[in-house]
Amino acid sequence: MLNVLCTSLSGEEGPHFELLRSAGFDCHVVDRGLDLWHESAFAAALQGCHAVIAGAEPYTPGLLASCPDLRVVSRTGVGFDAVELAECDRRGIAVAITPGVNHDAVAEHAIALLMGIARGFPFADQCVRDCAWSRQARPRVMGSTLGIVGLGRIGQAMATRGIGLGMNVIASDPYVPVDFAQQHGIEVVSLEQLYARSDYISLHTPVTDQTKGMINAGTIAKMKDSAVLINTARGQLVDEPDLCAALESGKLRGAGLDVFEVEPLPADSPLLQAKHVFLSNHIAGLDCESFRDMFSMAADTIIMLHSGHWPADRIVNLKGETSWRWD
């Protein structure tokens, strides 16, 4: 029997179980009491597993070396920065994502964070609960400028929603989809221009050597006073101490964060005490529809690979590979 371990959060139930079972796999969920960021504990859980329906946990060279049976890491979502692709290449482990299934969910969540900060939540809710009615006028969202960093599927979904709210949308992307930008009247600008002009900055870019820590004291200094940062992409894009300092000083009016440098967010994180921060627990891409589609696609990728097919649009490593075999 081929074994699949589901480590992705919320994977205790879903379509992946029946799909894999019907294809001859045994799928079980990792012990949620384990710290998957602890390499030896995670390695022990992976012993005898041939594939993983993976979350955001790290797949390090040491971990991969200790799991000789592992053939596929199938991510629910589109991020793969936690997986050491070069090591997977060396070991012939296919790494896959689930493109095109959760961009609407992420964009809706980003808008929810943006509107929460803009309209004073959760502070307003807490005032009512405390019977302390503190009323404060806030800038209107309509007519403000939304700067989108990364105009891929999710960035595009965010852009159309911003336009629907009456926002002026600008974007920065080294591989800008020109037709989309022209169709929707989106001005493409440099990052420096985006920082300087945006009232709201929403991050929709992967973590690379160039983008890691891109939001830091230096780049925040280039932003408009009282700008708002929204991050539903990856926590590693933001230097969290620098963000906290900017919030404390009032340089930034607020931040809406769904992702963090360390997840779950540690109890001693300064973000928990920071002013004007709206936090959620890495759930931007998780609505009922995307949940179903992500877990179905992640399981389908494993099944396809085992049966000799190569879903190239989902595989992010082993570029140019033509002779990959499950065994």
C-alpha positions in Angstrom: 0.0 0.0 0.0 1.3 3.4 -0.9 1.1 5.9 1.9 0.2 9.6 1.7 0.6 11.9 4.7 -1.6 15.0 4.9 0.1 17.8 6.8 -1.9 20.7 5.3 -4.0 22.4 7.9 -7.8 21.7 7.8 -7.0 18.5 5.9 -8.8 16.2 8.4 -11.6 15.8 6.0 -12.2 16.5 2.4 -12.2 15.0 -1.1 -8.6 13.9 -1.1 -9.3 10.8 1.1 -11.8 9.2 -1.3 -9.8 10.2 -4.4 -6.6 8.6 -3.0 -8.4 5.6 -1.6 -10.0 4.8 -4.9 -6.6 5.0 -6.6 -5.0 2.5 -4.1 -3.4 4.9 -1.6 -3.7 5.0 2.1 -4.1 8.7 3.3 -3.8 9.7 6.9 -3.4 13.0 8.7 -0.2 13.9 10.6 -0.4 14.1 14.4 -1.4 17.7 15.0 0.5 17.6 18.3 3.8 17.5 16.4 5.9 20.5 15.7 6.5 20.1 12.0 9.2 22.8 12.2 11.2 20.4 14.4 13.1 18.4 11.7 13.6 15.1 13.6 9.9 15.0 14.7 8.7 15.7 11.2 11.1 13.2 9.7 9.8 10.5 12.1 6.2 11.2 11.0 7.2 10.9 7.3 8.8 7.5 7.6 7.3 5.1 5.1 5.3 7.8 3.3 5.5 8.0 -0.4 3.8 11.4 -0.9 2.6 14.4 1.1 -0.3 16.7 0.8 1.7 19.5 2.2 1.1 22.8 4.0 3.6 25.5 4.8 6.0 23.4 6.9 9.7 23.3 5.9 11.1 20.6 3.7 14.8 21.0 4.4 17.7 19.0 2.9 18.1 17.1 6.2 14.5 16.2 6.3 14.4 15.1 2.7 17.6 13.0 3.2 15.9 11.1 6.0 12.8 10.2 3.9 14.0 7.8 1.2 10.5 6.7 0.2 9.2 10.2 -0.5 8.4 10.8 -4.1 6.0 13.7 -4.2 5.4 16.9 -2.2 2.0 18.1 -3.3 1.2 21.6 -1.9 -2.2 22.9 -1.2 -1.8 26.5 -2.5 0.7 28.1 -4.7 3.6 28.9 -2.4 6.6 26.6 -2.4 9.3 28.7 -0.7 9.4 26.3 2.3 10.6 23.4 0.0 14.2 23.0 -0.9 13.7 22.6 -4.6 17.4 21.9 -5.4 17.5 19.1 -2.9 14.2 17.7 -4.3 15.8 17.8 -7.8 18.8 15.8 -6.6 16.5 13.2 -5.1 14.0 13.1 -7.9 11.1 14.3 -5.7 8.4 16.1 -7.6 7.1 19.3 -6.0 3.6 20.4 -7.0 1.2 23.3 -6.3 -2.5 23.9 -7.0 -2.6 26.9 -9.3 -5.7 28.7 -10.2 -8.0 27.5 -7.4 -7.8 30.0 -4.6 -7.0 33.5 -6.1 -10.6 34.7 -5.5 -10.5 33.6 -1.9 -7.2 35.3 -1.2 -8.4 38.6 -2.9 -11.6 38.6 -0.9 -9.6 38.1 2.3 -7.2 40.9 1.4 -10.1 43.2 0.8 -11.6 42.2 4.1 -8.4 43.1 5.9 -8.2 46.4 4.0 -11.7 47.4 4.8 -11.3 46.3 8.4 -8.4 48.6 8.9 -10.0 51.4 6.8 -13.2 51.3 8.9 -11.6 50.8 12.3 -12.2 47.2 13.0 -11.8 45.4 15.3 -11.4 48.5 17.5 -14.9 49.7 16.8 -16.4 46.3 17.7 -14.4 46.3 21.0 -15.6 49.9 21.8 -19.2 48.8 21.6 -18.5 45.7 23.7 -16.7 47.9 26.3 -19.7 50.4 26.3 -17.1 53.0 25.4 -18.3 54.8 22.3 -15.2 56.4 20.8 -16.1 57.8 17.3 -13.4 58.8 14.9 -13.6 59.9 11.2 -11.5 57.9 8.9 -10.3 58.4 5.3 -12.8 57.1 2.6 -11.6 54.1 0.7 -13.2 55.2 -2.6 -10.8 57.5 -4.4 -7.8 56.3 -2.5 -4.9 54.6 -4.2 -4.3 50.8 -4.0 -0.8 49.7 -4.9 -0.5 46.0 -5.8 2.9 44.3 -5.6 2.7 41.3 -8.0 0.0 41.2 -10.7 -0.4 37.5 -11.1 -3.7 35.6 -10.6 -4.2 36.8 -7.1 -3.0 40.3 -7.8 -5.3 40.6 -10.7 -8.2 39.4 -8.6 -7.3 42.0 -6.0 -7.1 44.7 -8.7 -10.6 44.1 -10.0 -12.0 44.2 -6.5 -10.2 47.4 -5.7 -11.5 49.0 -8.9 -15.0 47.9 -7.9 -14.6 49.8 -4.7 -13.7 52.9 -6.7 -10.0 52.8 -5.9 -7.3 54.0 -8.2 -5.2 50.9 -8.8 -1.5 50.9 -9.6 0.8 47.9 -9.7 4.4 46.8 -9.8 5.5 43.5 -11.4 8.6 42.6 -13.4 6.5 40.4 -15.6 3.4 42.6 -15.9 0.4 41.2 -17.8 0.2 44.1 -20.2 -3.2 43.2 -21.7 -4.8 42.9 -18.3 -3.3 46.2 -17.1 -4.5 48.0 -20.2 -8.0 46.5 -20.1 -8.5 47.6 -16.5 -6.7 50.9 -16.7 -4.1 49.9 -14.2 -0.9 52.0 -14.2 2.3 50.0 -14.0 4.9 51.7 -11.9 8.2 51.0 -10.2 8.2 49.8 -6.6 9.6 53.2 -5.4 6.7 54.9 -7.2 4.2 52.5 -5.7 5.5 53.0 -2.2 5.4 56.8 -2.6 1.9 57.0 -4.1 -0.2 54.2 -2.4 -2.6 54.7 0.5 -2.9 50.9 0.7 -0.2 48.5 -0.3 -1.2 44.8 -0.9 1.5 42.2 -1.3 0.9 39.3 -3.8 4.5 38.2 -4.7 6.4 35.1 -3.9 9.4 35.0 -1.6 12.7 35.2 -3.6 16.2 36.4 -2.8 15.0 39.8 -4.2 11.7 40.0 -2.3 12.6 38.5 1.1 12.3 41.3 3.7 11.3 43.8 1.0 9.1 45.6 3.5 11.6 47.1 6.0 12.6 50.3 7.6 14.1 51.6 4.4 11.1 50.9 2.1 8.6 52.0 4.8 10.4 55.3 4.9 9.5 55.7 1.2 5.8 55.2 1.8 3.2 57.8 2.4 2.6 58.8 5.9 -0.4 56.9 7.3 -0.3 54.2 4.5 -1.7 50.8 5.2 0.1 47.5 4.5 -1.9 44.3 3.6 0.0 41.0 3.4 -1.8 37.8 2.4 1.3 36.4 0.5 4.2 35.3 2.7 5.4 36.5 6.1 9.0 36.5 4.9 8.3 39.5 2.7 8.0 41.7 5.8 10.6 42.6 8.5 8.2 42.4 11.4 10.2 44.5 13.9 10.5 47.3 11.4 6.8 47.0 10.7 6.0 47.2 14.4 8.2 50.3 14.8 6.4 52.0 11.9 3.0 51.3 13.4 4.2 52.5 16.8 5.5 55.7 15.5 2.4 56.3 13.4 4.3 56.3 10.1 1.9 53.6 9.0 -1.8 53.9 9.8 -2.3 50.1 10.1 -1.6 46.7 8.8 -3.7 43.6 7.9 -1.7 40.4 8.1 -2.6 36.9 7.3 0.9 35.5 7.2 4.0 35.8 9.4 7.7 35.1 9.6 7.0 32.2 12.0 3.7 30.4 12.0 1.8 29.9 14.3 2.6 33.4 15.5 4.6 33.0 18.8 2.9 34.2 21.9 5.7 36.7 22.5 5.5 38.3 19.0 5.4 42.1 19.2 2.7 42.1 16.6 0.3 40.9 19.2 0.8 44.2 21.1 1.2 46.4 18.0 -1.3 49.2 17.4 -3.8 49.1 14.6 -3.0 45.6 13.3 -5.7 43.3 12.0 -4.5 39.6 12.2 -5.7 36.3 10.8 -4.3 32.9 10.9 -3.1 32.1 7.3 -6.6 31.5 6.1 -6.8 33.9 3.1 -6.9 31.1 0.5 -9.4 29.0 2.4 -13.0 29.2 1.5 -15.3 26.3 0.8 -14.7 26.3 -2.9 -11.0 26.7 -2.8 -10.7 24.1 0.0 -12.5 21.5 -2.2 -10.5 22.4 -5.3 -7.1 22.6 -3.6 -7.3 19.2 -1.9 -8.8 17.6 -5.0 -6.0 18.9 -7.2 -3.3 18.0 -4.6 -4.6 14.4 -4.5 -5.1 14.3 -8.3 -1.5 15.3 -8.9 -0.2 12.4 -6.7 -2.5 10.0 -8.6 -1.4 11.4 -12.0 2.3 11.1 -11.2 1.9 7.6 -9.9 0.1 6.6 -13.1 2.8 7.9 -15.3 1.4 11.3 -16.3 3.2 14.6 -15.8 0.9 17.6 -15.0 3.6 20.2 -16.0 1.4 23.2 -15.1 1.5 22.1 -11.5 5.1 20.9 -11.1 7.5 23.6 -10.0 10.8 21.7 -10.1 12.6 19.1 -12.2 12.6 21.4 -15.1 13.2 19.7 -18.4 12.7 16.3 -16.8 11.4 13.7 -19.3 12.2 10.4 -17.7 10.8 10.8 -14.1 9.3 7.6 -12.8 7.5 7.1 -9.5 9.9 4.2 -8.6 
